[in-house]
Amino acid sequence: MTELQLTLSPEQSADNQFIKKQIAKNLDIETNDISEFRIIRKSIDARGRIPLVIMQLRVFINENTDKHIYQEPFNYRNVSNKKEVIIIGAGPAGLFAALRLIELGFCPIIVERGKNVKERKVDIANISKNKELNEESNLCFGEGGAGTFSDGKLYSRSNKRGNTNRIIEIFHYHGAKDEILYEAHPHIGTDILSVVVTNIRKTILECGGQILFSAKVTDILIENGKAKGVRLADNRVLKSDYVILATGHSARDIYRLLQEKNIAIQAKGFAMGVRVEHPQEL
């Protein structure tokens, strides 16, 4: 295996046979010697009159290859009989926390006030069609969180807060296209994102985890200064020595509850984009 970089025109970068010939030329080998090549990074240089595509390639020469190579294999195993951890919220933080808990040998129990993706789509359609708002199942609440029906852009490549490439691999493992593994500005796409979220749910359930929809948390049970479980709106009580709060920014009732219980809350800065629409004459 070896790596090399090619600078091509947009047309050339879309032609795998041309790319293969360029690889062979650069490495001074025959095209038949190339078992496979994979794009590991792709970006566009638009500074000149003619845009160029810069491709970082991993080339396998006369060797067997697997279909995909991740940084490390995913260790999603059966945790149905393992120690349970309650996760409040089935947005990105909650779903990814559940996947990581499974890898670490814990059984996640996600409680989500909203509905699953399929049922949530109906409630969102009702907002514009019938002017009806389901306060627990809408653009903010439900499986996948507030971003489920967004474009799914994955622009962050910062390594300051963890391995972002691993996150992208998890999206890919659960159904996102190959392009997100190497594009400089990857995005999953609205139509695929809901499928990816559904597949993440399937992984959690197949490993023995649980996801409770339409299960609104109304109280966090605390004993001797430690969380011991949650109470739901229907008065069900779930017990666990570990509770992960992954509610997102829209669950204001949860933040009021934390304040009432004198649980420390610290404000966090965030970046916000703004779109301004105005008459054309302005």
SEKOLVEX-884128 format. One record per residue: x, y, z of N, C-alpha, C, CB in turn. Coordinates in steps of 0.001 Angstrom, whole numbers, padded with zeros to 6 digits, always signed. Atoms other than C-alpha are relative to their C-alpha. Glycine has a CB too. Layout:
<pts>
XYZXYZXYZXYZ;...
</pts>
This chain:
<pts>
+000829-001191+000000+000000+000000+000000+000872+001253+000000-000943-000001+001211;-000724-001265+000020+001186+003503-000799-001000+001143-000188+001077+000009-001129;+000869-001162+000164-000238+007017-000894+000651+000989-000943-000302+000666+001358;-000518-001062+000856+000087+009760-003456-001077+001037-000239+000507-000568-001337;+000922-001097+000256-001514+013047-004456-000035+000299-001487+000401+001256+000798;+000178-000384+001394-002935+013903-007864-000760+001315-000074-000742-001103-000785;+000726-001244+000264-004054+017289-009155-000616-000130-001384+000943+001266+000096;+000714+000313+001231-006712+016864-011832-001055+001061-000301-000651-001382+000097;+001149-000838+000337-009409+018735-013679-001254-000668+000560-000118+000218-001553;+001236+000624-000497-013004+018179-012493-000425-001199-000843-001126+001023+000029;+000385+001102+000872-013654+015973-015533+000884-001212+000245+000077+000422-001468;-000939+001104-000231-010537+013872-014946-000258-000676+001347+001448+000511-000062;+000213+000555-001341-011351+013438-011243-001236-000884+000072-000120+001120+001014;+001219+000819+000027-014685+011862-012182+000180-001267-000831-001166+000813-000550;-000269+001138+000876-013060+009270-014458+000975-000951+000695+000572+000475-001371;-000844+000941-000750-011760+006291-012464+001076-000649-000859-000858-001077+000619;-001005+000607+000877-009983+004807-015473+001159+000954-000232-000626-000406-001341;-001074-000993+000169-008065+008028-016040+000840+000088+001267-000587+001392-000350;-000727-000071-001274-007168+008182-012350+000938-001195+000130-000986+000044+001199;-000825+001217-000102-005900+004610-012499+001242+000105-000880-000820-001245-000397;-001145-000168+000903-003679+005425-015475+001010+000987+000584-000473+000482-001388;-000888-000990-000596-002286+008478-013661+000759-000587+001192-000797+001234+000435;-000668+000675-001118-001534+006357-010606+001141-000857-000521-001002-000867+000801;-001016+000888+000581+000311+003815-012729+001188+000802-000534-000613-000851-001130;-001064-000850+000548+002275+006583-014447+000875+000573+001108-000600+001140-000832;-000746-000604-001097+003259+008239-011152+000818-001022+000769-000943+000706+000940;-000692+001022-000779+004263+004978-009493+000867-000908-000871-001008-000836+000764;-000785+000795+000949+005867+003515-012641-000331-001492+000111+001500+000222+000237;+000478+001375-000041+003757+000374-012536-001048-000188-001098-000588-000348+001404;+001057+000285+000951+001208-001341-014771-001357+000204+000675+000133-001439-000555;+001336-000202-000581-002479-000550-014285-000543-001303+000584-000976+000549-001065;+000467+001296-000506-003092-004293-013780+000555-000306+001391+000395-001114-000969;-000582+000224-001327-000884-004134-010674-000805+000692+001101+001444+000495+000028;+000773-000768-000983-003354-001776-008987-001228-000816+000407-000426+001397-000580;+001135+000783-000494-005694-003893-006869-001201+000905+000249+000378-000754+001292;+001069-000932-000344-007696-000892-005720+000635+001326+000399-000902-000563+001150;-000424-001274-000572-007377+002783-004938-001184+000634+000715+000562+000951-001097;+001046-000661-000792-009294+004804-002382+000345+001461+000181-000176-000684+001375;-000192-001428-000251-009761+008516-002046-000032+000213+001509-001097+000869-000724;-000013-000265-001437-008750+009591+001451-000139+001490+000304+001284-000536+000620;+000206-001433-000174-008970+013334+000882-000244+000626-001368+001220+000665+000710;+000328-000641+001266-010538+015467-001833-000400+001443+000257-001130-000761-000732;+000336-001415-000171-010636+019233-002122+000111+000696-001349+000930+000682+001056;-000002-000768+001243-011065+021904-004801+000817+001266+000176-001435+000343-000438;-000775-001236+000038-008573+024636-005585-000613+000890-001081+001530-000280-000279;+000711-000881+000936-010644+027413-007163+000672+001360-000134-001439+000188+000451;-000688-001285+000046-008020+030142-007000+000318+000438-001424+001273-000070+000807;-000340-000329+001383-007167+029961-010704-001225+000118-000886+000930-001040-000564;+001095-000130+000953-009244+030508-013819-000710-001326-000201+000514+000524-001333;+000575+001344+000130-009756+026759-014127+000130-000715+001343+000709-000818-001141;-000079+000691-001291-010663+024934-010901+000714-001335-000123-001397-000213+000574;-000731+001258-000042-008513+021971-009925-000491-000842+001177+001523+000254+000106;+000392+000934-001057-009366+018903-007875+001261-000671+000532-001028-001064-000525;-001186+000597-000627-006689+017778-005422-000451-001257+000740+000716+001017+000983;+000410+001292-000560-006986+014114-004508+001179-000693+000668-000593-000903-001097;-000974+000827-000720-005028+012249-001857-000501-001440-000090+000176+000469+001517;+000434+001371+000269-005145+008556-002744+000802-001015+000799+000116-000306-001482;-000667+001162-000590-004354+005310-001003-000081-001129-001033-000664-000424+001387;-000055+000963+001097-003235+002721-003543+000464-001361+000523+000943+000503-001122;-000352+001371-000372-003155-001051-003030+000541-000697-001239-001233-000775+000592;-000687+000586+001144-000712-002848-005294+000172-001501+000216+001371+000680-000223;-000094+001469-000052-001086-006600-005896-000269-000549+001401+001381-000454-000468;+000346+000498-001329-002792-007197-002569-001517-000029+000166+000649+000875+001100;+001418+000072-000298-006201-008157-001201-000384+001161+000900-000358-001346+000659;+000468-001134-000804-008264-005354+000313-001402-000274+000503+000031+001313-000817;+001371+000040-000493-011352-005085+002459-000788+001102-000687-000052+000156+001552;+000838-001004+000660-014297-003074+001198+000233+001388+000601-001488-000384+000114;-000241-001277-000659-013771-000338+003776+000985-000208+001141-001325+000618+000520;-000940+000057-001111-011019+000365+006244-000263+001193+000909+001477-000010-000506;+000185-001054-000988-011909+002334+009348+001252+000061+000878-001285-000249+000863;-001157-000148-000880-009424+003598+011891+000157-001213+000909-000127+001273+000839;+000024+001228-000795-010422+000656+014069-001380-000610-000135+000353+000274+001503;+001314+000618+000179-013264-001875+013907-000987+000455+001066+000123-001516+000026;+001036-000365-000953-016561-001080+015575-000335-001213+000870-001267+000525-000732;+000222+001089-000938-017115-003165+018686-001410+000091+000588+001059+000027+001120;+001385-000031-000443-020902-003173+018840-000420-001418+000368-000932+000596-001099;+000236+001352-000498-021748-006180+020992-001283-000047+000826+001198-000484+000842;+001215+000164-000805-024642-007592+023004+000246+000454+001435-000473-001470-000021;-000170-000535-001353-025007-005608+026222-001303-000089+000794+000484+001459-000058;+001328+000073-000619-028536-006657+027194+000056-000336+001484-000843-001029-000713;-000107+000382-001412-027326-008065+030529+001033+000840+000761+000364-001474+000108;-001018-000846-000628-024838-005301+031310-000640+001126+000813+000936+000589-001066;+000465-001103-000830-025122-002346+033676-000673+001055-000862+001163+000614+000790;+000796-000935+000793-027760+000116+032474+000379+001451+000285-001484-000210+000275;-000247-001433-000094-027167+003794+031791-001155+000719-000686+001377+000391-000644;+001121-000760+000562-030083+006193+031249+000536+001208-000755-000988+000446+001115;-000356-001162+000816-029692+008750+028474-001275+000785-000280+000707-000429-001339;+001167-000848+000245-032154+011656+028324+000204+000727-001322-000224+001016+001170;-000087-000640+001295-032611+012618+024684+000582-000908-001063+000816+001239+000101;-000455+000834+001114-032232+010845+021325+000491+000863-001154-001128-000927-000475;-000657-000815+001021-030465+013661+019483+001393-000541-000259+000064+001485+000427;-001355+000485+000299-026860+013392+018233+000776-000408+001246+000774+001065-000741;-000753+000318-001220-025383+013499+021744-000493-001304+000617-000119+001145+001023;+000555+001201-000604-027748+010818+023032+000285-001255-000801-001472+000155+000173;-000236+001173+000848-027395+008463+020067+001467-000411+000011-000448+000283-001434;-001421+000327+000009-023612+008721+019969+000479-000462+001374+000811+001204-000458;-000325+000482-001343-023410+008312+023738-000393-001468+000135-000714+000851+001078;+000458+001388-000067-025425+005097+023390+000952-000936-000749-001417-000120-000576;-000930+000832+000770-023103+003744+020692+001312-000203+000754+000275+000633-001372;-001266+000102-000734-020037+004516+022782-000154-000866+001243+000505+001393+000392;+000253+000829-001178-021580+002936+025892+000000-001485-000379-001346+000389+000655;+000016+001390+000465-022184-000253+023898+001426-000501-000202-000809-000130-001315;-001393+000396+000207-018527-000329+022889+000734-000201+001320+000724+001044-000837;-000647+000096-001309-017550+000126+026545-000623-001078+000893-000069+001340+000702;+000599+001093-000759-019847-002678+027701-001119+000398+000933+001036-000667+000778;+001157-000419-000787-022810-000743+029135-001259-000093-000858+000191+001444+000541;+001279+000095+000700-026488-001067+028243-000718+001347+000043-000884-001108+000622;+000657-001314-000003-027993+002278+027154-001522-000102-000029+000472+000814-001188;+001453-000152+000056-031602+003193+027819-000280+001462-000327-000691-000436+001358;+000277-001372+000430-032578+006286+025833-001474+000308+000240+000372+000205-001503;+001382-000469-000165-035699+008181+026887-000145+001286-000810-000360+000237+001527;+000179-001117+000931-036957+010581+024220-001450+000480+000041+000395-000417-001443;+001354-000556-000109-039940+012898+024599-000750-000039-001337+000068+001440+000512;+000621-000012+001317-040586+012906+020840-000189-001390-000578+000821+000823-000940;+000286+001262+000690-041338+010220+018276+001179-000411-000886-001285+000127-000848;-001050+000445+000909-039230+008161+015891-000081+000795-001304-000117-001524-000276;-000106-000828+001208-038194+009628+012535-001237-000101-000890+001229-000402-000796;+001129+000196+000897-041046+008119+010518-001254+000712+000507-000278-001484-000172;+001187-000638-000566-043810+009283+012867+000194+001503+000144-000337-000615+001356;-000313-001421-000150-042078+012601+013406-000242+000768-001298+001451+000177+000447;+000224-000647+001293-042273+013379+009674-001463+000405-000166+000421-000933-001144;+001430-000294+000093-046072+013254+009898-000340+001237+000822-000834-001204+000476;+000282-001151-000861-046144+015712+012792+000582+001286-000571+000554-000240+001400;-000616-001191+000596-043773+018095+010992-000812+000461-001207+001465-000289-000415;+000837-000360+001152-045924+017968+007836-001275+000688+000451-000343-001243-000829;+001230-000597-000519-048946+018846+009951+000171+001462+000387-000484-000780+001193;-000243-001396-000383-047303+022098+011016-000345+000927-001158+001473+000204+000432;+000273-000860+001152-047448+023565+007510-001322-000318-000671+001108-000120-001004;+001217+000389+000697-050390+021573+006169-001260+000396+000769+000004-001492-000245;+001215-000224-000789-052894+021890+009024+000170+001025+001122-000458-001300+000590;-000290-000983-001055-051229+024518+011236-000139-000608+001393-000932+001208-000131;+000086+000693-001278-051089+021926+014027+001414-000295+000515-000825-001313-000139;-001316+000221-000605-048106+021757+016391-000095-001022+001115+000581+001316+000537;-000149+000961-001084-047308+018702+018448+001194+000471+000831+000201-001483-000542;-001059-000618-000799-045290+020210+021288+001124-000953+000358-000579+000563+001253;-001023+000981-000342-043371+016972+021851+000603-000680-001228-000582-001042+000920;-000520+000605+001232-042799+015931+018216-000058+001045-001104-000811-001284-000399;-000052-001107+000959-041674+018666+015847+001423+000139-000529-000474+001332+000656;-001350-000197+000535-038542+020168+014290+001071-000027+001080+000071+001309-000744;-000971-000024-001100-036894+020412+017718+000084-001324+000749-000353+001100+000969;+000032+001210-000825-037979+017222+019477-000311-001234-000838-001033+000145+001117;+000210+001264+000683-037834+013622+018293+001328-000655-000341-000829+000208-001262;-001196+000789+000302-035392+010976+017119+000945+000748-000949-000399-001348-000614;-000991-000688+000811-032200+012497+015741+000211+001443+000390-000389-000065-001422;-000150-001373-000460-032779+015884+017364-000381+001029-001043+001401+000235+000431;+000410-001126+000837-033194+019287+015757+000620-000050-001389+000367+001301+000670;-000682+000016+001285-030780+018504+012902-000400-001124-000938+001438-000073+000227;+000355+001167+000815-032484+015376+011552-000463+000382-001395-001081-000801+000685;+000540-000400+001302-034193+017266+008741+000758+001190-000585-001483+000342+000128;-000883-001001+000593-031311+019617+007998+000781-000646-001130+000962+000607+001063;-000780+000517+001124-028798+019195+005186+001085-000970+000447+000625+001144-000766;-000991+000947-000497-026465+017200+007433+001420+000355-000350-000295-001344-000518;-001367-000416+000323-023345+019261+006778+000942-000375+001139+000063+001522-000272;-000992+000451-000973-020226+017944+008516+001300+000767-000226+000237-001539-000110;-001138-000846+000363-017818+020842+008184+001124-000004+001017-000461+001393-000199;-001042-000084-001023-015903+020516+011424+001058-001078-000200-000613-000123+001397;-001110+000951+000062-012478+018915+011076+000939+000242+001178+000767+000124-001348;-000839-000301-001162-011198+020179+014419+000256-001269+000802-000663+001075+000892;-000349+001128-000851-009365+017633+016543+000153+000410+001457+001276-000642-000488;-000205-000517-001345-009419+019797+019651-000893-000698+001019-000255+001492+000028;+000961+000565-000940-012416+018022+021179-000287-001468-000283-001288+000788-000040;+000224+001415+000253-012003+014476+020009+000293-000361-001444-001423-000378+000348;-000309+000532+001318-011635+012341+016917-001198+000188-000926+000392-001491+000090;+001135-000274+000871-014001+013905+014379-000066-000979-001167+000075+001423-000523;+000018+000986+001080-012943+011423+011689-000754-001260+000414+001429-000358-000418;+000722+001178-000488-014308+008629+013869-001516+000228-000060+000433-000336+001445;+001421-000329+000082-017671+010407+014008-000489-000171-001433-000259+001442+000492;+000367+000132+001404-017754+010591+010226-000050-001475-000404+000994+000767-000891;+000013+001434+000291-016891+006882+010059-001261-000665+000536+001234-000672+000594;+001228+000563-000572-019851+006110+012320-001193+000327-000897-000239+000543+001435;+001060-000357+000949-022161+008021+009970+000091-000890-001242+000098+001501-000399;-000192+000829+001189-020680+006089+007053-000401-001447+000276+001462+000065-000469;+000336+001366-000400-021016+002751+008856-001515-000207+000020+000595-000315+001382;+001455+000112-000122-024711+003498+009318-000745+000498-001240-000470+000770+001209;+000713-000202+001257-025466+004316+005692+000314+001252-000779-001400-000008+000265;-000366-001184+000776-023941+007644+004652+000905-000397-001157+000697+001049+000894;-000766+000320+001203-022235+007747+001261+001511+000045+000251-000366+000965-001122;-001460+000061-000121-018520+007067+000738+000641+001384-000012+000580-000838-001127;-000609-001313+000183-017899+010709-000162+000289+000722+001302-000882+000847-000843;-000240-000742-001245-018149+011908+003444+001326-000387+000649-001141-000240+000983;-001267+000445-000579-014979+009942+004237+001182+000834-000490+000235-001464-000328;-001166-000686+000558-012799+012132+002058-000241+001428-000476+000519-000783-001124;+000224-001355+000481-014505+015342+000912+000394+001028+001058-001464+000186-000401;-000446-001041-000927-013117+018528+002430-001173+000622+000747+000770+001084-000750;+001206-000543-000637-016637+019792+003152-001141-001003-000172-000386+001396-000611;+000989+001063+000198-018720+016629+003521-001377+000361+000553+000484-001276+000648;+001338-000083-000589-022447+016533+004041-000776-001259-000375-000754+001287-000481;+000721+001261+000174-024821+013622+004400-001176+000164-000941-000481-000530+001344;+001186-000215+000819-027910+015101+002763-001260-000325+000778+000065-000841-001269;+001230+000136-000772-031428+015483+004144-000655-001357-000191-000970+001087-000378;+000698+001254+000282-032813+012386+002411+000682-001197+000639-000102-000213-001492;-000744+001136-000548-030065+010117+003732+000116+000080+001515+001389-000068-000620;-000231-000171-001429-029745+011583+007218-001024-000750+000847-000025+001470+000352;+001022+000714-000771-033059+010155+008422+000223-001508-000050-001399+000339-000525;-000322+001427+000113-031970+006715+007137+001143-000356+000945+000374-000367-001459;-001143+000226-000885-028675+006996+009016-000454-000044+001455+001064+001097-000196;+000510-000044-001375-030498+007938+012226-000774-001283+000323-000907+001241+000205;+000751+001249-000200-032834+004954+011803+000943-001181+000165-000953-000252-001179;-000961+001106-000101-029857+002631+011285+000761+000027+001321+000987+000052-001164;-000633-000101-001314-028181+003947+014433-000923-000587+001064+000348+001474+000334;+000970+000576-000942-031370+003094+016326+000012-001533-000076-001425+000538-000295;-000013+001457+000167-031284-000427+014853+001229-000613+000663-000035-000371-001493;-001214+000511-000641-027686-000900+016021-000175-000057+001508+001213+000874-000359;+000191-000057-001457-028597+000161+019555-000936-001110+000461-000560+001376+000423;+000977+001017-000396-031611-002153+019690+000557-001411-000207-001303+000175-000797;-000566+001329+000263-029772-005108+018120+001034-000405+001038+000629-000035-001377;-001005+000281-001026-027110-004803+020809-000616-000133+001392+001053+001098+000008;+000661+000183-001289-029704-004995+023578-000349+001283+000715+000854-000812+000877;+000387-001265-000594-030150-001298+024279-001494+000243-000154+000786+001141-000626;+001417-000335+000082-033544+000332+024666-000160+001467-000392-000712-000286+001346;+000356-001378+000319-035128+003465+023197-001487+000160+000256+000366+000367-001481;+001399-000256-000353-038357+004756+024718-000422+001328-000618-000201+000017+001554;+000510-001219+000618-040217+007241+022524-001254+000474+000728-000300-000231-001496;+001136-000634-000699-042956+009619+023731+000148-000198+001506-001362-000589-000492;-000326+000207-001418-041260+009333+027129+000682+001268+000525+000929-001268+000198;-000498-001299-000459-040887+012804+028598+000462-000081+001456-001090+001081-000153;-000537-000019-001365-038653+013166+031663-000526+001231+000727+001561-000010-000008;+000517-001112-000805-040286+015279+034365+000776+000197+001292-001458-000229+000321;-000796-000148-001215-037885+014646+037221+001245-000879-000073-000838-000356+001245;-001232+000774-000149-034341+013502+037866+000122-000384+001470+001265+000813-000490;-000026+000477-001379-034144+011359+040985+001416+000093+000560-000520-001452+000085;-001313-000219-000605-031295+012342+043284-000018-000490+001441+000399+001498-000063;-000156+000496-001371-030171+010547+046432+001432+000242+000454-000361-001515+000098;-001330-000297-000558-027270+011766+048579+000914+000689-001018+000661-001288+000491;-000780-000782+000951-026187+014153+045868+000352-000703-001295+001231+000430+000640;-000310+000741+001222-026095+011515+043128-001282-000351-000751+000795-001281+000330;+001142+000383+000823-028455+010848+040222-000244-001498+000117+000228+000397-001474;+000355+001406-000161-030316+007571+040694-001093-000458-000957-000438-000250+001409;+001034+000389+000951-032830+007597+037870-000829+001187-000432-000894-001062+000597;+000874-001059+000494-035624+009552+036225-001458-000410+000177+000300+000314-001484;+001448+000222-000009-039393+009932+036490-000551+000551-001305-000691+000681+001247;+000596-000409+001261-041450+010129+033295-001366+000635+000213-000117-001189-000937;+001276-000711-000095-044622+012099+032560-001148-000929+000369-000308+000696-001312;+001053+000961-000347-046724+008920+032947+000254-000659+001359-000107-001075-001085;-000353+000446-001349-045179+008410+036438+000843-001265+000048-001238-000223+000780;-000947+001103-000026-042964+005526+035357+001333+000478+000565+000188-000594-001412;-001299-000328-000575-039671+005450+037230+001042-000959-000559-000040-000067+001553;-001118+000809+000488-036432+004240+035664+001182+000240+000920+000361+000346-001489;-001103-000118-000963-033551+003516+038032+001336-000346-000649-000245-000913+001213;-001377+000273+000436-029830+003664+037281+000942+000871+000806+000180+000261-001533;-001015-000797-000700-026663+004841+038998+000615+001058-000913+001099-000910+000552;-000596-000938+000951-025780+006751+035831-001083+000606-000883+001070-000702-000865;+000947-000709+000852-027818+009384+033987+000773+001006-000849-001103+000711+000849;-000643-000930+000926-026549+011227+030897-001052+000968-000525+000696-000761-001175;+000918-001030+000471-028256+014498+030040+000402+000399-001418+000003+001238+000954;-000300-000305+001400-028414+014910+026242-001239+000601-000657+000465-001278-000766;+001311-000532+000395-031498+017088+025821+000063+001055-001091-000684+000580+001191;-000058-001080+000975-030191+019758+023452-000441+001318+000613-000864-000330-001208;+000250-001344-000537-030945+023463+023770-001483+000352+000116+000680+001019-000868;+001417-000379+000039-034735+023375+023271-000804-000479+001204-000626-000538-001247;+000737+000572-001138-035730+021409+026397+000107+000926+001216+000543-001419+000351;-000128-001009-001056-036157+024480+028596-000546-000489+001335-000719+001274-000407;+000561+000533-001244-038253+022560+031119+001056-000780+000784-001210-000902-000300;-001062+000740-000670-035222+020363+031859+000957+000956+000699+000760-000878-001003;-000926-000960-000606-033028+023390+032523-000631+000694+001201+000439+001041-001033;+000694-000530-001186-035679+024822+034857+000050-001017+001131-001473+000360-000335;-000067+001056-001003-035720+021466+036632+001378-000046+000651-000333-001356-000629;-001359-000002-000550-031943+021539+037048+000206+001171+000953+001036+000056-001129;-000141-001177-000852-032148+025030+038476-000748-000196+001318-000518+001254-000726;+000788+000238-001215-034879+024017+040925+000711-000970+000938-001388-000545-000359;-000703+000986-000815-032701+021134+042120+001416+000451+000367+000059-001327-000733;-001319-000570-000321-029653+023410+042497+001146-000798-000615+000186+000067+001508;-001047+000685+000749-027712+021422+039940+000747+001048-000828-000596-001135-000915;-000797-001039+000658-024859+023510+038541-000196-000021-001515+001483-000176+000337;+000138-000163+001448-025438+024825+035011+000955+001106-000433-001487+000336-000408;-000948-001000+000490-022797+026679+033041-000294+000310-001457+001458-000488+000166;+000267-000420+001377-023471+028701+029907+001210-000297-000880-000352+001509-000057;-001061+000341+000956-021473+027715+026827-000173+000850-001251-000026-001524-000357;+000070-000783+001217-020624+029911+023894-000202-000882-001217+001252+000829-000161;+000200+000757+001227-021644+028829+020413-000030+000957-001188-001305-000831+000070;+000018-000794+001223-021397+030042+016841-001382-000081-000633+001089-000484-000993;+001333-000022+000602-024563+031093+015038+000068+000689-001357-001018+000717+000928;+000084-000610+001322-025119+031751+011353-001356+000665-000181+000237-001048-001102;+001244-000746+000210-027762+034227+010203-000232+000189-001493+000045+001374+000724;+000379-000262+001385-029571+034398+006870-000992+001156-000017-000610-001273-000674;+000865-001172+000093-031134+037733+005968-000662+000017-001374+000804+001315+000246;+000732-000098+001255-033848+037899+003304-000534+001423-000145-001160-001042-000059;+000424-001373+000199-034679+041264+001777-000491+000188-001429+001145+000975+000314;+000437-000271+001380-036379+042794-001299+001204+000173-000925-000893+001264-000050;-001123-000019+000928-034180+042565-004402+000551+001400-000206-000414-000583-001327;-000452-001352+000268-034048+046337-004816+000962+000522+001063-001183+000915-000106;-000949-000408-001023-032107+046639-001558+001404-000498-000318-000440-000512+001363;
</pts>
